Amino acid sequence: MSASTSISPARYLVGAVCAALAFVALYLFFVRSYNGQIVDQLAFDGAEFGSRSVTPLTIQLLDLVPLISALIGLVLTLVIAAVRRNWPTLLVALGAAGAAVATTQVLKYAVLSRPDLGVAGYADNSFPSGHTTVAAASALAVFLVSSPRMRPMVAAWGSAFAVAAGLSTVANHWHRPSDVIAGLLVVAFWGCLAGVVLSSVQPAGAAVARPWRAGRLAWIVVPFSVVTGLAFVITVLRASGESTETLIAYVGGMAAIVAAGFAISLVGTRLFARLP
């Protein structure tokens, strides 16, 4: 344990800006550019390989994700906040989670669009993923009200749940990989804004704990990032719509979701390590 006399909101503001920029870059490439649409669509088409074995299970999971996420997240958030008597943080956590879900719906249905660039396949805009946002937002609320010592574990399990929900949407042909990662970034953005608020009102000299388990997530992020990079390069160079290319794109897209989900979790744990 250590003490800190001040916690600068600037670190969380920078995190919010980075999440927003990553979201915009993702949208401009995978939704607004021809090459991006090709890569994303090949991964979407390649989901046929995954849906053959997991669709019955994932359909049931997807149908229950919004309700289960909201209920479990709300109950855990309320219980932890009540035990710790941390009502201001509870309000901020619920506000951030609700804002993330609302932002995704507004962006997908009222702001963003998917232009027709001649790429065959599912034409409607599905960016970002609502299911993924709900799952990640629920995990965010629990993460924010948890104690610093418990946050690494909460972040890891919450990310695993959100990533599983996102993978299921791709396997079921509901979303493309970029939609899922975009949903995670929306939640990351509002999580950082919550950090700005909490750090601004945090009392001086509060005790904090170090994220002693957070570094283990790097063992997940690094290999999946490598797979993502290799699959992306191969897909771009050999994109033809053949079964081999769609399978490679699908594997790369799923690996990208895992890498992005746990990378956001790792960064978030580091950012909030000094916040009591």
N, C-alpha and C positions, 0 to 999 in steps of 0.2 A: 504494500500500500504506500502511496505517496500523496503529497498535498500539492495543490495548485491554487494560486491566488486569483487567476483569471483564465477564462477559456474563450479564445477569440472566435467570434461567429464567422470570421473570414474563411476559415478552413471549410466550413459547411457551405458557404456561399460559392466557393470555388468548386466544390463537389457538385452542387446543383447546376452550375454553368457547364461543367464537363458532361454531366448526364444529358443536359439539353442539347449540347453540341453533338454528342454521340447519336442522340435520337434523330436530329436533323440530318446528319450524315447518312445514317441508316436509311432514312426515308428517301433522300435524294438519289441514293445509288440503287437500292433494291426495289423501289417503287416508281421512281421517275426516270430511270435510265434503262435503255434496252438491255445492256449486258447484265445489269442487276436483276431485271425481271427474268432473264433467261436462267440465271443461276438459281434464283429463288423458286422458279417454276419447275426446274428439273428436280430440286429437292422435294417439292410438293408432289410431283409425279412419282418420285422414288418411294414415297410413303406407302405405295402399294405393297412393297416388300414387308414393311412392318405391320400393316393392317391385316395381313393374312393370319397372323398369330395372336395379335393382342387386341384387335378391335372389340370383341365382346366385352373384355374387361375394361378397356378404356372408354367405351361408350357409357358404361355405368358410372365410371369415375367422373367423366365430364359432366354428366347430368347432375351429379351431386356436388361438384366442386364449389359453385357459388354459395350454396346453402351451407355445406359443411364448413367451408373456409370462414364464412361470416360468423357462424355460430361458435365454432371452436375458438376462433380468434377473439371474438367478443368476450366469451366466458373467461378465457385465460387472461385477457387483458384486464378485465374487471377484477378477477381474483388477485392477480399480482399487484394491481394498483391498490386494492383494499388492504392487502397484507402489508405493503410498504407505505400505505397512507400517502400516496403520491398522486393526488388528484389533479394538480396542474399538468403534470406529464400525461396523465390519462386523457385530458381534453385535447392536448396537442397531438397525441398518438391517434386518437379517433378522428380528429380533423384531417390529419395527413392521409390516413387510410381512405377516408371518404373522398377527399379531394383527388386522390390518385384514380379511384374507380370512376369518378365523374369526368375527370380529364380524358381518360381513355375513350369513354362513350362519346364525348363531344368531339374529340379529334377524329374518331373513326367515322362518325355519321354526319358531322356538320362542317368539318374543316378540311380534312385530307381527302384526296381522291386518287384513283389509280388510272393514269392515262392509258389509252389503247395504243401500244407501240408495236403491234403486230405479233406479239408473243401468244401462241395458242395456249389455252388453258382457262382456269378459273379467272374471270375478268373483274369481278366486284372487289372493291377495296375491303381488306380485312386487317388493316394496319392501324393500331396495334391490337393485340389479343386481349379481349375482355376477361376470359377465364384466367389467363396467367396473371393479369393485374389484380383480380380479386384474391387469388391465392397468395401472391406476394404482398399485397396490402395488408392482409390479415396477419402474415408473419411479421410485417413491419411494426404493426401496433404492439404485438407481444414483445418484440425486440426493444422498442423504445421504453416500455415501462419496466423492463427487467433490470436487475442490478448489473453493474459493470462486470462483476465476476461471472454472471450467467450469460451475458450477451453473446460471447463466442459460440456457446453451445446452441443457444436459441437461433442465432444467425445461421449456423450450419444446418440444423434441422428444418428451419423455415425455408431456407434456400432449396433444400432437397425436395420439400413438398411443392414449392412453386415450380421448380424445374420439372418435376414429374408431371405436374398438370400441363406445363407447356409442351413437353414431349408427347403427351397424349393427344393434344390438339393437332399436332403435326401428323402423328400416326393415323389419326382418324380422318385426315383430309379436311380439317376444319380451318387450319391456319398454315401459313408458310413460316419457316424458321425466323425470318426477320420480324414477323408479327409478334412472336413470342418474346424475342429479345427487346423489342420496342416496349412491350408491356412491362418488362423488368426495369427498363430505364425510366419509365414514367414513375414507378414506385420509388426508384432511387432518387429521382429529382425531388419528390415531395418528402422523402425521408431526410434529405439534406436540408430542405427548408425547415423541417421540424427541428433539426439540429441548430439552425440559426436562431430560432425562437428560444429553444431550451438553453442554449449557451448564453443568450443575452440576459436571461433572468436567473442564471445559476449563481448561488451565493459563493462568495470568495472563500478560499481555503478549504473547499470540500474534499473529502478523501475519495480517491479513485483506485481502480485496480487495473493491472496490465492484462491485455488479451493473450494469455499464455497458450491458448490452443489455436488461435486464429491462423498461425503460420502453416498449420497442417493442411489447410485448404489449398495451398499452393501445389501440393502433390496431386490435386485433382485438376486445377486450372491449367498447369503447364502441359501435361500430356494431351489433354483434350484440345488445347489451343494449337498444338502442333498438328494434330489430326485435322483440325479445322483448316489450317493454312494449307496443308498439302492437298486436301480435297478441293479447296477453292481454286488453287492453281490448276489442278488437273481438270476440273470442270470448265474453267474459263478457256483453257487451251484446246480441250477436246469436246466442247459442248456440241452435241449432235442430236440429242433426244433418244439415243439408243439405251438399252437396258443397263449397260455397264456404267454409262455416264450418269444416269438417274440414280443408280444405287450409290455411286460415289458421292454425288451431290446430297443425297439423303443422309448418308453417314456423316458427311461434313456438316450439314445443317444441324443434325442432332447433337454432334460434338460441340458445335458453336453455342448451342443453348446451354449445355452443361457448363462449358467454360465461362460463358458470360454470367450465368447465375451465381456460380461460386466465386467468380472474380468480384462481382458487386458485393457479395457477402463479405469477402475478405477486406475489401476497401472500406466498407461500412463499419466493420468491427474495429478497424484501425482508427477511423475517423472519430468514433464514439468512445474510444478507449478512455479518454480523459474526462468524459462527461459523467458526473455522478448520477 
